[in-house]
């Protein structure tokens, strides 16, 4: 086949058609991150977390982490292709921040759900009672740790694979729990001001207290089960 | 008198009256700033318990750039929280070490020598005294600008800015980009490094959370708070539009006064009586 019969030849000879564009676009978009679907409506967590906050948090903040992560990964690909180690390293903060933001928020939307009145049961309940004495005590400890975060960050209930125990940890900014501490994330409380300010203003303790009403214990339990078996 | 001259006289009188009113308002504003110390002044005074410094303007006077609800939440919520916690840490420390005269010095002195603070108090004091001081400076370098007129530094500061940044717009761009790009919570500062030679002393730096350039032996002249609480009620995720609004509030005379404040602290002998 001569050059004009090849794909490239056809593109250069005939000009780029929409079919070629679709092909090119789908190759590059295959590796692009996307905003995950929200499992409920924006108002589903009311009155504990307002619809206004949910909409902006999801459509603006999380979406920005996703698009900036895609940009950073594209630049990473270019830097690697050029063998530019310095440029690769310079991208680390953006990858950590936006990658972490995407990971954290993807977990967060699943961690939450409309108020169900459910409490942890079976294995998770036993583990909580073993490691914290009671569910109430877990709530107090995780709340205290989350409220005490200086600046922006997250409070986490995590699973320690090595010890097989539950543990509380906090991470600054968007540092993802597992990559930072090795703990498997089970339940996260976003204490960035954007997570609560429109409703609670500076009173972070009220927000942290309220969020327990919309904790999705079956999601937390399934993460726990997966972490234990994995 | 002809109708035309009556109308003319009436118009002239009206203009004179409104100009007089403007002058009175300007005078009132200057009187307030002349009568009360700038918000950062009290950090140089020893105290058993620090009060929240008076703002040089009313809570709604930074409108339309910063609305009343943000000023109130920021001042009575956040700044106040740092004040309370700083005070309780100082109280605990002083109770524990009643003979430690360093613990009774002005908070600025303590803040500049955090190594001398006992381990158990150091981090919390750094965060909360940092919050107390940072916010005092933040309030001090802003003033009402309801008409949204563009403001520029004084001639001498402008000259220095041009020496360090090529021109004012380059400085403005650098500062703005740092503000928009800052990941998480923190501040953007214009600082003077007295250790550098004249003409090379100004730079733009950022700090995370409630960290302060004061602990790096730098003198802050201008500060922008980019914690989300500073802008979320009005701008939500749009930090850039908050920064644009904030530039209109920068009071370059207050910046010069702050510059002089640090210079007086560093060279007390040169103070004119």
Interface residues (C-beta under 8 A of the other chain):
Chain A: X56 X60 X61 X64 X93 X97 X150 X151 X152 X153 X172 X173 X174 X192 X193 X194 X197 X198 X201 X202 X203
Chain B: X73 X77 X78 X81 X127 X183 X184 X185 X186 X208 X209 X210 X227 X228 X229 X232 X233 X236 X237
